[in-house]
Amino acid sequence: MSARRTLLHLAAKSAMVFGAIFVVTVFLVAMPGHHAPAAQTSAPQQSAPPSPATQSKDMSGMDMDDAKSSEKAAVADMTPGHSNAHSQHMFMTTMRPETPEDVQRANEIVTELRAGIEKYRDYHVALDDGFKIFLPNIPQPEYHFTRNRNGFLEAFTFDPARPTSLLYKKTATGYELVGAMYTMPKRASEDQLNARVPLSVAMWHLHTNLCMPPRDQLRGADWTKFGLHGTIATEDACSDAGGRFHPVIFGWMVHVYPYEQGLDNIFAMHHHMD
């Protein structure tokens, strides 16, 4: 093998490794509970978006124990009727005035998504194509089947037919496909998010202001204070409690339920469960 081919081969392998790391961090803790446009509350309730300086610290100190301790809270976010949107631990994109162009583009996304994921109505096909079930042993209203390669590509390009995750609800015989999830890096601007899925029909979100307890107190921690549902939401308060503060964890996410009727239901907070 020539030196040039060897270099290209190593570069390709490196890209796939970084892609896998990116998507693992995206889905290790945060499974989004999305907010329907019709239920938007006032902007002052939102947390301020993190600055680039604080974003550079967002994963410092985050280890596997932190991630495992946060998984149950992330799953709780998926429960219909529960939403911490606009709370101190959730930053939502700002809704924009709807335009005919936005509606047309949103409908095009839905059409392309349906065509792209139709074959995955058989969940065995999704598994064969490299989608992995997130937290399969924890009961959830819907399960994320994630493909690392898709998440890596979504960091750079957008193909509506190629979502990072497929969303299924569990049935007596397996899984039923109900939707999909798109992702984007946390440093993306709202204009960049809007260029993918119009912010007049959908709201992307970030998990923010996470305070984890001291590592030696994870098992006995007071989770009314720590974690995604805890009362601690500032770096000073976290420091006073001896915790470890993460201004932002993971990236932007948005759900799409293309088999529903009407854009409000398609880009809703949760799938309408039977």
N, C-alpha and C positions, 0 to 999 in steps of 0.2 A: 504494500500500500504506500503511495507517495506521501511525502510530508504534507502536501496541501490537502489530500483526502483525509489524512489522519487528523489534521487540525479541524476540518469541517465536521468530522465525525464527533470529535470531543466537544465542539461548540454545540452541536445538536443535542448531545446528551446533557450538557450543562443546562440548556434551555428547558428541557423536560424536567430536570430535577428542581430548578427554581419554580417552574409552574406548579409542580406537586406541592412544594412548600407553601406557595401562595394560597392555593385552594384549601390546604389543610388548615392553615391559620384562619381563613375566612369562615370555615364551617365547624371548627372545633368547639366553639362556644355559641356563636350567634346564629340562631335561626329566626328570621324576621317575623314580627307580628305587624302587619302593614295596616295603615290607616286609610279608610275609604275617604275620597275627596269630600263626600257629602257630610262627613262627620268632623270636619276640620274645626279645631278650636282656635282661640286667639293666639297670635304670634308671641306675645310676651311670656307665655308659659314655656316656650322652647328654651333649651340650653343654648348658650352662644356657641357657634362653631369653633372648634379648636384652631389655634394659630399654628403656622408651620413649625414654630419653635417647639410647641408642646407636642405636636404630632410626632416629632422625632423620638419622643419618649414613650409612645403608646404601647410598645410591647416590652419595655424594659422590666425585668423581674417577673414576667408572665411565664410560668412553668406548667408542667403537666398537672400538678396538683391544683393549681389555680383553675386550669381549664376544666378539669373533672368536677371541681366544686361548683363551677358556673353552669354546667350542662343542665342540671335540673331546672334552674331558673330560666334558661333559654327555652327549654321545652315548655315551661309554664307560659311563656310568651305566646305560644302557638294555640293556647286554649281559647276557643271562641268565647267572646264576652269579656275576655281579659285584654286590656290594652294599656301600655304605659307610654303611648305616643304622646309627644310633647312634654314628657316628664323630664325630670332631672337626669335620667339615664338614657334618654332617647332624643336624638336630633333629627327632625324631619325637614325635608325640602319644603320650600315655600310654594304654595299653589299659585299658578299663573292664570291669567284670563284665558279662557278657551277660545281658540280660533278654528275656522273651518279646516285650515291646513293641519292643525293638531289632530282633529278628529279623523281626517283622512289618513294621516300617518299612523295613528293608533290602530285604526282598523286594518291597515296594511300589515302592521306588526302581528296582529291577532291572526290574520289569514296565513302569513308565513309561518307563524309558530305552530298553528294547527297542522299544516302540511308537514312541517319538519319533525313533529313528535308523534304523528299518527301511528307509526309502526311501534311506538313504545306503549301503546294501549296494552300490549302483551308485555308485562314487566320483565319476563324472561329475556326478551330482546334487549331491554335496557341493561340488564346485568351482563349479557353477552357482549354488549358494546362498551363495557367499562364503567358503567354507572355503579356506584357503591352506596349502600343504604346507610344513612347517618343515624346512629343510635337505634339499631333495629330492635333491641331488647327492652327499650323504654316505651311504654304505651304513649301514643301521640295521636292527636286528631288527624294529622297528615305527616307523611314521611318524606324526607328529602333523599332522592337518589342523585348523587353528585358525581360528575365526571371531571377529573382533575384537568385534563387537556382542554376542555371547554372553558373552565375558569381561567386558565392561563391565557387563552386566546382572547377572552372578553376583556382582559386588561389592556388590549391593544386595538381590537377591532370588534365591531358589533354585527352579528348575524342573527336576526330574530328567530331563525329556525334552529339555532344552536345555543340553547340556554345552558347555564352552568349546572342547574339542577332540575330534575323532574319531581313533581309533587304527586304523591299517591295517598289515597286513604285505604286502610286495611279492610279486607273483606273476609268472609268465611273461607274463601278459596285462594286468597292471595292478596293482590293489590290492584286498585282501580285508579287509573290516571285521571287527575283532576286539574293539573296546572303545571307551571314551570316557574323558575326563578332566574332572573338576570343579576349579575354582580358587576361591580366596578371598583377600582382602587379608592381608598378613603380620601386621597388627595384630589380626586376629581372635583371640578367646580360644578355648580348647579347648571351652568350653561352646557357643560359637557354631558351631564345627566339628561338634560332636556333634549339634547341632540339625539339621544338614544330612545328614551321613552318620554313623551311630552309631559311636563310638570303640570299641565292643566288637567290631565286625566289620571295621573299617578303620583304617588309620593314615595320617594326613596327615603331610606333612613340609615342612620349610624347608631351603634351603641356607644354611649359616652359616659365619662365620669365614673369609672368603675374603681371602687376601693376594695382590695382584697385584704383579708386579715393576715397577721403575721404567719409565716409558714408553719411555725410550731403550734399554731392554734386553729388550724383548718378544721379539724374534726369537731372541736367544741366551740366554734365561732358563733357569734350572735348574728345570724343572717338577716335579722331585721335592720341591722346597721350596715352590714357588708354586702357586697355582691350587686347583681343587676336590679334587685328590688330593695336594696338597703337605703336607709335614710342619709347615709354619708355620700355627698356628691361634690365635695370640693377637696382640693389637694391639702389645704390647711387642716380641715377636719379629719381627713384620712391620716395625716401625719400625727395629729394629736392622739388618734386612736391606735397608733403604732402600725397602721396598715401600709399597703403599697398601692399607689395611685396610678391609674392608666387613663389618660385623657380621652383616648379613642381606642376601641378594640375592633380590629378587622375592617371590612370595607362596606361600601354602599350596597344595598340589596333592594329588590322589588319583586313582588309576586305578580303573576298573570294567570288568570283562570279562563282560558280561551273558549271553554265549552259553555260558559254562562251567557246570558242575554243582557246586552246593554253594557256600555263601557264602565259605568259605576260598579257593576257586579264583576266585570272582567278584571278590573284593576282594584279590587276591594281589599280590605284589611285581612279577611279570612274567607276561605271557601264556605259557601252556604252548605252546611252539613245537613244530611237527612235526619 
